[in-house]
């Protein structure tokens, strides 16, 4: 069972073209005006042999069954039209992201569009036997059902002021027994125009020691460098040890961080 809550595992489901040409099923959804269905993909209509005509086996030839990246953002060109807010451009067509919160319905993971029904995430889940059905995840009070603006992926996301622009974002967790780790997220713009930490797959790293705050720990992967300066960031001291950057939260020891002669340390006395 894949969970979609906050910083728990979130799995990406792409939407891709399906069907074949006139000898098989059509593309789903049907191609927009000016496009034709070829190998399960909606492509611009053109004369055979022209530069825009895909030649089987060439890099421009769509491979049936593989996802096609959507065009980012409402208002972007999408085939013969432009998508509006709440739509996703895929295979040259604008598709509504409005599936309702009904669980247990058969679904196709390759064509199902993840949606938010209120603050509930609606997605297609497939078990190990290959049986797929719709699932509904009710987002918590501190979570927002968010859909990536340019990708068929949603999750119950926790907004954070540190995730206000594109980039990598981490959260740190202390477990019982002295084990700590960070989870990696990507700050991505959602359909509401805001940025949220999304997880598209699982990426974690073990900490050296405990978390220094809600976001960071010592990973021993950051070199000091020639221009490194020790600093105090609130109670957090950042210093260099054996060529690596280390951080410590002086507040964990009931004291504060102080600077003296360009050096940062906890006020032990």
N, C-alpha and C positions, 0 to 999 in steps of 0.2 A: 504494500500500500504506500503510495507516494504522498507525502504531506505537503501542503502548500502554505503553512503558517509561518509568518515572519521570517526568521532566520533558519527555519528547518529546510530540508532538501526541497528544491523546486526543479522540475524537469521540463525541458523545452520540448514543445510539440510544434513542428513546422507544418505549414499547409502547402501541399504541392498539387500539381495538375494530375489528373487521372484520365483513364480512357485512352483510346487510340484514334485513328483517323476514321474514314467512313466505313472501314471494315470492322470496327469495334465500337465501344462506348464512346460517347462524346466527352469533352473536357467538362469538369464539374468544378465551379459553375460554368455555364455556357459562355463562350467567348464574346467579348464586346464587339461592336461594329468596327469593321476595318481589320479584325483579327481572325485568324483561322486556327483550328485545332490541329496540331501536328505533333505526333508522338506524345500525346497527353499534355502538351503545353500550348498556350495561346501565343501565337507569333504574328507579326505584321504580315498582311497579305501582299505578295509580290509576284512578279513574273519569274518563272523558272529560269535559273541561270543568272539572275541579277545578283548584285553584291549582297543584297539583304536576304537572299534565299538560302536557308540553311542547307548545307550539303551533308548527307549522312556520313558519320564517321569523323567529321571535322570538329575542332574545338567549339564551334558555334552550334553544333547539333545538340538539342536538348536530350538528355538521357531519361527515358521514361522512369517514373517513380522516384526521381530525386527532387528534393525541395528546391524551389526557386526563391531567391531572396526577395522580400517585398520592397516596394519603393517607400522610403521613409517619409513619414509626416503627412498630415492632411494638406490638401492643396497641391501636392506633388502630381506631376503628370503620371497618369496611369492608363496606358493604352490610348483609347480615343477620348478619355475624360480625365477628371481630376477628383481624387477622393475628398470627402468632407470629414469633419470631426466624427469619430466613432467608427470609421471604416478603415480597412486594411487593404492595401494594394497587393495583389498576388496574381501572377500570370497575366498581367495586363488588365485586371479587373478589380473594381472596388467591392469588397465584401463586408457586410455588416457584422459587427462584433456584438451580437445581441442575443446569444443563446440564453434561455431561461434556466433558472435554478431547479432543474428536474434531474434527479439522480436515477441510475439504474436503467437508462435507455441505451440501446445498442448504438455504438458510434464507430466512426472510422478515424483512427488516429492521424491518418494522412490528410484528411479533409476537414476535420472538426476545428472550428475557430474558437479559441479560448475567449471567454467573455466574463464580464462582471455584471451580475444581476443585483443591484444595490451594492451591499458590501459583502457579497458572496462570489467566490470564484467558481466558474463552471469550466470543467476541462474533461478530456477523454482519457480514461485510465485503462491500460491493458494489463491483465495478469500474466503469469508465466505460461499459461496455456494458450495465450493469444486472444482470449476473449476480451473485448473492449466494451466498456460502458461508461456513461457520463457519471461524473462525480461532482459533488458540490462541497466546497470548503467555506464555512462561515468564518470570516475574518474577525479577529478579536477587537476589543474596544480601542486598543492602541495601534491597530493595524488598518491599512487601507488596501482595498482590492485595486491593484494597479496592473495595467496592461502596457507592455512596451509599445512605444509609438510606431516602431518600424519592424516589429517581429511578432510572430504568433506565440507569445509567451506572457503569462500573467502570474501573479503571486500575491499572497497577503503580505504586503511590505510594511516595514516600519520606517517612516520618514525620519530623517536625521539632518540636522543643520550642517554637518560635516560632509554631507553628500548632496551638494548643490550644483555640481557641474560634472561633466564626463570625467571618469577616472576610476581607479581602483579604490576600494573601501574595505576596511577590516573591522571586525568586532572580536573582542577577546573574552574568553570564558575560563573561569577557574572551576575545576571539578574537585570532588572529594579525593583525598589521597595525595594532594599536592600536584595534580596534573592540570596543566593549562594549555590552551591552544587558541589560535586565531582562525576565523573563517573569512574567506575572501569573497567579496561581492564586486559587482560592477555598477557604478552610478550611471543610470540610464534614464532618459526622459520618457515619461509615460504619456498616455493620451490626454491627461489633464494638464499637460505642460510642465509638471513638476518632476524633479529628479528623485528616484528612489534607489535603494540598494537592491539589485536583483541578483539571484543566483541561477546561473545556467549550467548546471552540473555541480560537482562537489570539489572544493579545493580548500584544504586546511593545512596548517603548519603547527608543529609542537613548539611550545615556548621553553625558554631557559628560565626557570623560576616562574613566579606568578605574574599575572597581568599587572601592568603599572597603572592602567586606567581601563575604561570600558572598550578601548579601541586597540591598544598596543601591548606588546610584551617584548622581551629580548629574544631575538631570533638568531643573533650572531651572524647576520648576513649583510651588515652595513659597515663598510670601512670608514674609518675616521677621515682620512684624506688630509691634505696639507692645509686646507682652509677650515678645518673643523674648529668649532668653538664650543666650550662647555656652557651650558645654559641652565637657568631655572625657569620652568614653566609651571607657575603655581607651586605646588609641593613636589613636582616631578623634576628630578635632577637628571640631566643628560651629560654623560662624561665618556672619556675614552679609556679603554682598558685592553692592552695587548693588541692595539691596532683596530679594535672593533668598538662600535658605538653601543653603549649600555645606558639603560634608564632605570631609575628607581623612584618609587613614590615614598617620599619622606613621611607623608601623612600616615602610612602604614605603621610607622614607628613612633607616632605621636609627636613629630617635629616638623619643621619646615625646611625648604631649600634656601640656601644662602649663597651669595657670590662673594669671593674674597681673592683679590689678585688675579682675576681672570679665571679662577677655578670655582667650580660649583660643587657643593656638598650639602649634606643634611646638617642642620644645627644640632649636633649631638650633645653639646653642653648647654 
